[in-house]
Amino acid sequence: MKKQAAQFIVGLVLLAASFISSRTFAGERGHHQSGVIGEVVLYHCAVEFPGADCYDPYQAGITVETATGRFVTRVTTDQDGHFQVFLKPGNYVLIGDMGDNLFFPNVKPVSVHVDKKHFTEATIVYDSGIR
């Protein structure tokens, strides 16, 4: 059920993006036909039970680096936790910002591979620390 909801959300984001001028995403280096599209969520359940929805959209900044640690760009999700970034084909690491928080919510980097003329789907999960 969570996977279906995530697929539905990604579909809506893709539809919305198709209505926005490509100049919006062109950036300084030119428009790419590949990248990452995804969402950021906050896991918040103390106890997870069948049917529980433990994930809420989470607005955050994301730093994109190459697999070797070189800074590429920085993006911010919308208020519903969705983001899209155009990238050349290659391997990248998406790093959710911790802000002023020392421990929680905690987030782990997400490695992604981008193929030519393809948008890779990614979900970044922040852990609230509630147990």
C-alpha positions, 0 to 999 in steps of 0.5 A, a space after each residue: 500500500 505504501 509503494 502504491 501511494 509513493 508511485 501515485 505521488 511520483 506520477 502526480 509530480 511527473 504530471 505537474 512537472 510536464 506543465 512547467 516550462 523546461 526553462 524552470 529547470 534548465 539551470 546554468 549548465 543547460 537542460 538535462 534529460 535525466 536526473 532524480 525525482 523523489 520524495 522526503 518523508 519522516 518516519 514517526 511511529 513508536 510502534 508500527 502495526 498493520 495498516 499504520 501509516 508511519 510516514 509523513 511528507 517532510 520538507 528538507 534541503 538535499 545536497 547532491 554529491 558525486 559518488 566521490 564526494 564532489 558537490 553538484 547542487 543543492 535542492 529543497 523539497 516543496 511543502 509536500 516533500 517532493 523534489 526533482 533535480 536534473 543530473 547528467 548520467 552517473 552515480 550520486 549521493 543524496 544527503 538530507 540536511 540535518 539543520 540545527 538538529 544534532 541527533 533527530 530527526 536522523 537521516 542516512 545518505 541515499 545512493 542513486 544511479 542515473 541513466 541517460 534519458 531516465 529519471 531515477 526515483 528516490 525516497 529519503 527517510 528521516 527517522 524521528 527517533 520515536 520508539 
